[in-house]
Amino acid sequence: MNRSEFIIVTAIILFVAFALGWFAHWVIHRFKKVSQADMDQLERMSQELHEAEETRDQAITYLQQREAELTNQLAQTEAELRAAMDGLREARSEAEEMRNWIERQQG
């Protein structure tokens, strides 16, 4: 192999290496590139996620308020029930006393 052939073979090898490097760069760049449509879709998804989180927070707040209202209402109902049961107990006791008094008056 003379000097000219060596230079030509070296030039061809360097050109092939350059071409392979350029092709590899192009392929990597092609896969890493994010299109505007993808960015728009990500932005839309981000906005929808934000709205969903706000809706969830509002629902949690509403449920907590509703639970507090129902707990309060239940406590009031139980207090009224206890008062009604005490009144009924007293009325039965008075009715029994009245029956006993009437029986003593008649007998």
Secondary structure, DSSP 8 states (H G I E B T S, - for coil): --HHHHHHHHHHHHHHHHHHHHHHHHHHHHHH---HHHHHHHHHHHHHHHHHHHHHHHHHHHHHHHHHHHHHHHHHHHHHHHHHHHHHHHHHHHHHHHHHHHHHHH-
